[in-house]
Amino acid sequence: MNLRSFWSSDFPASVVVFLVALPLCLGIALASGAPLFSGLLAGIVGGIVVGSLSGSPLSVSGPAAGLTSIVSVSILDLGSFEAFLVSVVLAGILQIILGLARAGSIGHFFPASVIKGMLAGIGVILILKQIPHALGYDVDFIGDESFLQFDGENTFSEISEAFDYVSPGAVVISVSALVLIYFWASNQIQRFKWAHILPAPLIVVVLGILLNELYKQANPALVLSSDHLVSVPVLSQSQGFSSFFTTPDFSVLQNPQVYVVAITLAIVASLETLLSVEAADKMDPYRRITPLNRELRAQGTANLISGLIGGLPLTSVIVRTSANISAGARTKASAITHGIILLSSVLLIPGVLKLIPLSCLASILLAVGFKLTKPALYKEMWAKGNSQFFPFIVTVIGVVFTNLLQGVLLGIIVSIFFILKTNVQRAIILVSDEGNYLIKFTKEVSFLHKASLRQILRKIPNDTQVVIDASKANFIDADIIETVADFTETAKAKNITIDLNGIKLPVKEI
């Protein structure tokens, strides 16, 4: 490890990721109906274990919002959190098996336009979802990514509702934080070396705590209640650290539902991980490529450990990863260190953590969101043409109005449509020259090209000569041969002369 690079790049980035991860770990645990500490455990394991075993230099793992609904429903179906932990352990084992079976290669099939759309969509979500928290309305948990929320609202109705419950104290903190973040990124500040060591989010958190403490002295009406501050479980004097651990109830192994939940968790967690890692590679300024099979094994090992000690299931998380990259991280030392800081702070300074206003953390996530969905990205994708822009924008819309996986699926479907369209257009070529026409099959032609071929054949005028050249085609589907045969029959009445090359029509029975 390069210590100079660590202290100037990876350590400041780890602090930023810690500040982003803390409310996400707690919020996701709360929304899942699990013990609060289970989210923190997953964040700690995701940082230290995955960071150590993964081949990704920049990806950061922890509990994921995309698994929240699965976790909450599964705990109810299985009857207890301890029973659910068995499924987490089994899911981890399945992920290790998937990694050994080289299933990670699936990640290479995600189109770049869809990955960029996913990142932009997450950026939009971060902006929209953090507006209520910035206003001091914290009914929904920080980290929710779904359009339909657990509190019965949706993304837009939540914003509308928030304006009816504005907290002036929270607004002052969030606006001050955003101004500070913007100012900190300016050339006037960044020219100083100390500005690179002290990350803006850390200064923002200190500012938020100081302002709320100032309210107590200057204007008590502005003081934020405990509902608007980070809520961290605190050890009492009679409790040891081990009291926060929960062990799985392996007596439920005979319940088939345990295995259904495990398979579901393994599949969803693996897909989210592969998507996040592919996105991380796209954002990596050094364009490094993550070994995906190794990533699945690392994630599986972490989920196995998390399940054994009472943690939530985890994945590579785009929000944490984006914050890590935008903060200037260079190696996986940042992910590992953020896990160590998360563990240390919960053990040593939980009282300080409970002073952090959620509004200033919302400001940090707002800044991350703006970086992910810059207008320049939309302009860039538009310039690349319909085949790139439409999968991109459909993914953005899908992610915002559904969830991450459904949005990505919609984007992939649109991408496949354009691939098929391009394939159809390029497989059959029509060339004309003074009443002579050449129809050339350039590659394999299947039933997918039948409509295109019929359209071309309808363009052939009467009293002309046509050459249908299939000599370069490696495969000709029976539907294509039938279409050509039908055309040869109708051509006689139109005085069209046909010359076939490389294609043999079936002998017509008399």
N, C-alpha and C positions, 0 to 999 in steps of 0.2 A: 504493500500500500504506500502510495505517495502521500506523506503526511501534510505537505504543503498544499497539495491539491485537495486533500480531505478537509482541512480547516477552512480553505477559501471557497470550496464548492459544495462538497457532499455534506458537511456538517450543517451549514446554514440551510441547505435544502431539507435535511432531515428534521430540523426544527419546524419548518413550514409544513411538512407532511404530518408531523405530530399534531400540530394545531388544527389541521384539516381533519385528521383521522379521529381525534378525540371525540368531537360531537357526533361524528358519523357512527363510531362504534357504539356509543351510548344510545343514540337515536334508533338505530337498527335493532338493537337488543330490546328496547322498549316497545317498538312496533311489532316485534316478533312474539311478544308475550313471554320472553325469556328473562332470566336474571340479568340485571344491568352489567354485572361483571363478566358475563359470558361473552358480551360484545368486546369488552376490553381484552379478554384472554385471546379471542380470535385475532384482534389487531396485533397483539404482542407476538403471537405465534406466526402470523402472516408476515410480520416484519423480520423477525429473527430467523425462523426456520426456513421460510420460502426464500428470503433474501440470501441465506447461506447456501441453499441447495440449487436455486434457480440459475439458469444461464443468462437471464435477462439483466442487463446492467441498470435498467431504469424503472422497470415495472414494480409496483408496490401492491401488496396483497392485504386483505382484511375482510371483515364481514361485508357482504354486498347487499344493496337495497333490492336487487333483483330476486333474491332468495327469500325476502321477508314474508311474502304471502305463503310460500311453500312451508317455511318454518312454522309460522303461526298455526296453519291448518294441520300440519303434521303433529305438533305437540298436542292439539286437541284430539286428533284421531287416535294417537298412540296412548293417550291417557296421562302422560307425564313428560317433563323435560328430560328426566333420566332415561326414559325409554327412547326418546328422540335421539339422544346422544349415541345410542347404539347404531342408529341409521347413519349418523355422521361418520362414525368409525368405519362402517362398511363402505360408505361412499368413498372414503379415503383409500381404502384397499382397492376398490374398483378403478379409481383414477390411476393408481400405481400400475394396475394391470393394463389399462388403456395406454399408458405411457410406454410400457414394455412391448405392447402390441403395435407400437408406432402409429397410434391413432391421431397423434398430434398433427400429422400432415394435413388433416382436414382444414387447419387454419390457413394453409396456403391458397385455398380456393375462395377466400373472401375477396371480392373485387375491391380495388383501391378506392373507387368512387363511393362504395358502400361504407368502407372504413372511415373515410373523410366525412361522409354524411352522418355517421354515428357520432363522431367527435363533435361536429357542429351541433347536432341534436342535443347531445349532453350539455354543451355550452348554453344553448337556449334554455334547457331545463334548469340548469344552475341559476341562471338569471331570474327566470320566472319564479322558481321555488324559493329563492332567498329574499325576494321582495317583502313577503309578510314578516320574515324574521328581522329584516332590516328596519321594519316599521314597529317592531316590538310585539308582533302577533305570533306566538309560538305554539299554536294548537297542534299543528302537524309537526312531525319530527324532522330534524335536519338530516338530509340525505335521502328523503323520499324522491323517487324518480318516476313514479307512475302517474299518469294523468288522473285516474280515479284514486282518490286518497282514502286512507283508513278512517279519517274523521268525517267521511260522508261528502266532502267537497271534492271539486276537481281543481286543476291547476289555476284556472281563471277565476272561478268563484271564490277560491281561497284569497286571491289578491283583492277582489272586491270586498270581501268580508274584512280583510285586514285594515282597510281604510276606515272602517267603523270603530276600530279599536287601536288607533295609533297611540303609541307611547312616546311622548316628546323626548324623554330621556334617552330612549333607544335610538330615535332618529338622529339626535345630536351625535351620539357615539358612532353610528353607522356612516353618516355623512363625513364626519371628521376622519374616520378610518379610510374611506374611499379617497378623500383628498390626500391623506398621507401616503397611501399606496401609489397614487398617481405621481405625487411629488417625489417620492423616493426613487421612482424609475427614471426621473429626468437626468439629463446629462450633468446638470449642476451638482447633483448629489452623487451620481455614480462615478464621477471622476476621483472621488475619495476612496482609498482602499478599505477603510473601515465600513463603508456602506455595503461592500460585498460580503463582509463577515456578519454584519447585523441585518438579518432579513426583515423586510418591511412588515410581514405578518406578526413577527414577534413584537415589534414596536407598536403595532396596532393593538395587540392584546394588552400590553402594558398601558397604553393610552386609554383603552376601554375600562380597565380596572381603576385607573386613577380618576377618570371622569366620574364614574359611579360613586367612588369614595368622596369626591368633591361635592357631588350632589347632596350627600348626607350632611355636609357642613353648610353649603350655600343655599340649597333649595331642596328640601326633603321630598317635595312633591314629584321631583324628577327621578328619585331613587328607583332602581329596578327591583322588582320582587324576585324571590327565589325561582319563580317559574320562568324568568327571563335570563337565568344564569345557568352555567353548566352544572349538571347534577351528577356527582361522582360518589360511588359507594365508599364510605370511610370505615376503616377498621376501628373498633372500640378497643379499649385497653385489655379487655378479657378475650378478645379474638386474636387468633393468629392468621397469617396469610393463607394458610391451608383451608381456612373456613370458607374462602371464596371459591374453592374448587368443588366440582360436582362430578361424581363418578357415574358411568353408564350402568343401567340396570340390564345386565345380560340375560336375565330370566325371560325377557320378551323375545328372544331369538326364535322361539317357536311361532311367533305371530307373523304371518305372511306379509302383513302391511308394513312391517319394518323393512323388508327387502324392497318393496315397491317404492317407499320413501327414499331408500338408499340409492336405487337406480336413478330416480328422478333427480336427486341432489347431484349425483355424479355427472349426469348428462348436462344439466343446466349449468352447474359450476364449471365444467370443462369448457363448454361453449363460451361462456362469459370470459373465462380466462384466456382462451385462444383469441377472442376478439380484442380484449384489452392489450394483450401482448403484441398482436399485429399492429394495433394503434400506436403502442409505445415505440415500436420499430419505425413506424412512419414519422413519428415526431422526433426521434433521436437525431440530433444534429450530426452525429458521426455515422449514421445509417448502418448501425450494427444489426445483425440478424440473430434472433433468439432461437435456440434449439427447442422446438415445441414439444417433442417427446420428453425431454428432460424437464420441461416446465410442468407437464402433467404429473410426472413422478414427484416433483417437488411439492406441487399442490396436494397431491394425494397423501404424501407423508405428513404435511402440515394439518390436513383435515383429520387424519388418523390421530395425531397428537392432540389436536384441539378437542376432538370428541372424547378422548380418554380423560381429559382434565376439566371438562365442563364448558368448552368454548363453542361458539356458533360455527357453522360451516363457513368457509372463506373462499374467495376467488381473487384473481388479480382484478383490481378496481381502477377504472378509467379516471375517476375524479382524483384519487390519491396519486396515480401515475402522472396525470397532467400537471398537478401541483408540483410534483417532484421535478419534472422536466422544466417547467417554467421557472422554478426556483434555482435552476442552474446545476442540478445534480449531474455527475459524470459517471459514477460507478454504483454498484449495488451496495456499497458501504452506506449510502444514504438510507436505503430501505432498512438495513439491519439496525442502524443507529436510531432510526425513528422508533423501532420496536423497543429498543433498550430505554430510550427516553420515556416512552409510554409506560413501561413497567416501572421505571424509577419514580416518575412523577406521581403515579397512582399510590405507590408505597410511601413516598417521602413527603410530598407536598399536596395531598388531596384538598386541604383547606384553601390553598392558593388557587387550585383549579376551579373550585366552587365560586370564585370571585369573578370568573371570566364571563362577560356579557355575551349572549348568543348573537346579538346584533353585530358585534365586531367580527365574530367568526363568519357571519353571513356576508359581511363585506369582503372578507378574504375569498370566499367561494364565488362571489359576484365577479371579482377580478379574474379568477380562474376561468369563469364562464365566458367573459368578454374575450379572453385570449383564444379560446377554443372556437368561437363563432364570429370571427372578424369578418367584416364586409368584403375584404380583399379575397377571402376564400371563396365566397359565392361568385364573385367576379371571375376568379380563376377557373372555376368549374364551368361557368357559362361559356367561357371562351373555348373550352375543350369540345363543345358540341353536345348535341342531344344525347348521344350514347353514354356520355359521362355525367352530364348535368341532371338528367331525369332520375337515374338511380340514386344520385346524390341527394336531390331535393326530396324525393319520396322517402328516403331513409330518414332525413331530418324530420319531416312531418310525422312519419310513423313513430319515431322514437319519442317525439314530444307528446303525441296524442294517444299512444298506447304504452309501450315500455321498450326497453332496449332490444330484447331478443325479437319481439314482434316487428319492431321497426326495421331491424336488420333483415329479417326474413322478407319483408315487403320490398326492400331495396334489392335483394338478391333476385327476387322474381322479376322485377323490372329489368335488371341487368341481363338475365337469361333471355328475356324477350328481345332486347337489342342484339344480343349475340346471335340468336336465331334469325333475326331480320337481316343482319349483316351477312350471315352464312348463306341465306337464301339468295340475297342480291348478288353475291359474288360467285355462286356456283354455276349460274347459267348466264351466258353473255350473248347479246344480240348485236350483230354487225350488219349494216345494209350498204349496198353500193349499186345504184342505178338499176333497181329492180331485182337485184340478186341479194339474198339474205343468208347469213350464216348464224346458226344457233349452236353455240359451243358449250359443252359440259366440261367445266374446268377441274372438277374433283368429284367426290362421292355425291350422288344425287339420290334423295330418298323421297318418301311421301310428303315431307315437309316442303319440298320444292315444287309440288304438283300445282298449287295455286299460281305460283310465279310463272311456271312453264305455260300454263293455260292462258295467262294474261299476255305472254309474249306471242304465243301462237295466234291469238285473236288480232294481233297487230299486223299480221301478214296479209297484204292485199291480194286481190285476184290477179291471175295472169302473171305470176312471178315464179322465180326459181328459188328453192330453199335447200340448203345443205345443213343437216343436223349431224354435227361432229361430236361423237362420244369417245373418240380414241384415247383421250387423256383421262377419262373417268375410270377410277378404280372399282367403283360399284354403282350399279344402276338398279334402283328399286323397281319392283313389278308394277307399281302404280305409275311410274314414269313411262315404262315401256307401253303400258296400256293407253296412256294419254297420247303418246306418239302414234300408236296404232290407230286410235280414233281420229287423229288429225289426218293421217294418210287417207282415210276413207272419205272424210269431208272435203279434202283438198281436190279430189277428182272433179267434183261439181264446180269448183272455183278456178279450174285450170291452173292449179299450182303444182309445179313439178318438184318432187322431193328426192333428194339424194341422201341416203343414210350411210354414215361412216362410224364403225365401231359399235353399232347397236343392231341387234337381230330381233326382228319382230316374230311373234309366234305365228305358225301357219294356221290360217283360218280354215276351219272345217266347213265343207260344203254339204 
